[in-house]
Amino acid sequence: MLDTSRDPVPTPTPTAAPSEEPRGCLFALSQPPLMIFLAVIGGLLLMAALHDLFLL
């Protein structure tokens, strides 16, 4: 049911330390295991495309 009371809404307090910088998508993409995985998947896709182009 919809709450229609006039009680003040508590504001959330930040729990992260302000000295830490947030890590975004570029940080995740710079990790070596992920880059190796993406290179292997890209290589497999390239091999499949070349097989389709030249052998089929």
C-alpha positions as CSV (number, residue, x, y, z in Angstrom):
1,M,0.0,0.0,0.0
2,L,1.2,3.5,-0.7
3,D,2.7,5.3,2.2
4,T,1.3,8.8,2.5
5,S,2.7,9.8,5.8
6,R,4.6,13.1,6.2
7,D,7.5,11.7,8.1
8,P,10.9,13.1,7.0
9,V,12.8,10.7,4.7
10,P,16.2,9.8,6.1
11,T,19.1,10.7,3.8
12,P,21.5,7.9,3.0
13,T,25.0,8.5,4.2
14,P,28.0,7.6,1.9
15,T,29.8,4.6,3.2
16,A,32.8,4.6,0.8
17,A,35.9,6.5,1.8
18,P,36.2,9.8,-0.1
19,S,39.9,9.2,-0.8
20,E,39.1,6.1,-2.9
21,E,38.4,6.8,-6.6
22,P,35.6,4.9,-8.2
23,R,36.8,2.3,-10.7
24,G,34.8,2.2,-13.9
25,C,34.6,0.2,-17.0
26,L,38.0,1.1,-18.4
27,F,39.7,-0.3,-15.2
28,A,37.8,-3.6,-15.7
29,L,38.9,-3.8,-19.4
30,S,42.5,-3.2,-18.5
31,Q,42.8,-6.4,-16.5
32,P,45.1,-9.0,-18.2
33,P,42.8,-12.1,-17.7
34,L,39.9,-10.3,-19.4
35,M,42.1,-9.1,-22.2
36,I,43.4,-12.7,-22.8
37,F,39.8,-14.0,-22.8
38,L,38.7,-11.3,-25.3
39,A,41.7,-12.0,-27.5
40,V,40.9,-15.8,-27.6
41,I,37.2,-15.1,-28.4
42,G,38.2,-12.6,-31.1
43,G,40.7,-15.1,-32.5
44,L,38.0,-17.9,-32.7
45,L,35.6,-15.5,-34.4
46,L,38.2,-14.5,-36.9
47,M,39.1,-18.1,-37.6
48,A,35.4,-19.0,-38.1
49,A,34.9,-16.0,-40.4
50,L,38.0,-16.9,-42.5
51,H,36.8,-20.5,-42.7
52,D,33.4,-19.4,-43.9
53,L,34.9,-17.0,-46.5
54,F,37.5,-19.2,-48.0
55,L,36.6,-22.9,-47.4
56,L,32.8,-22.9,-47.7
